[in-house]
Amino acid sequence: MARIAYLREQLARAERLAKAILDRQTAERLQAFAAECREELHNLTHRAAA
């Protein structure tokens, strides 16, 4: 459960920063990191439900 909470927090933070930052390259990296967190979160929640 701690990993799921961590991923949710990091996902929200990365998306929030990506919207606020002006540097395009950094924003794209943050969006990519958010996508990785979202995918891992999806995998963990579906594995826990099964």
HUTA-V673888 format. One record per residue. RES is the residue in one letter. PSI is psi in degrees with one decimal (none if undefined). OMEGA is omega in radians with two decimals (999 if undefined). NEAR is the number of other C-alpha atoms within 10 Angstrom. Layout:
<<RES:PSI:OMEGA:NEAR> <RES:PSI:OMEGA:NEAR>>
//
This chain:
<<M:-33.5:-3.13:9> <A:-38.2:-3.14:7> <R:-39.8:3.14:11> <I:-44.9:3.12:15> <A:-41.6:3.11:11> <Y:-45.8:-3.13:12> <L:-41.0:3.11:19> <R:-42.2:3.13:16> <E:-45.6:-3.13:12> <Q:-39.2:3.11:16> <L:-48.8:3.14:20> <A:-43.1:-3.12:14> <R:-44.5:-3.12:13> <A:-42.9:3.13:21> <E:-39.9:3.13:17> <R:-44.7:3.12:15> <L:-39.9:-3.13:14> <A:-34.1:3.12:21> <K:-30.7:-3.04:12> <A:-20.3:-3.01:10> <I:147.3:-3.10:12> <L:-23.0:-3.13:10> <D:115.7:-3.04:9> <R:-43.1:-3.11:10> <Q:-42.9:3.13:11> <T:-41.4:3.12:13> <A:-40.8:3.12:19> <E:-38.8:3.10:13> <R:-39.2:3.09:13> <L:-40.9:3.09:21> <Q:-39.3:3.10:19> <A:-42.0:3.09:15> <F:-41.5:3.10:16> <A:-39.8:3.11:22> <A:-39.9:3.09:15> <E:-43.1:3.10:14> <C:-43.7:-3.14:21> <R:-42.2:-3.14:17> <E:-45.3:3.13:12> <E:-40.2:3.10:15> <L:-43.4:3.10:19> <H:-46.4:-3.14:13> <N:-42.6:-3.13:11> <L:-42.0:-3.10:14> <T:-33.6:3.12:12> <H:-32.2:3.10:10> <R:-38.7:-3.13:9> <A:-31.0:-3.12:9> <A:-24.1:-3.08:6> <A:none:999:5>>
//
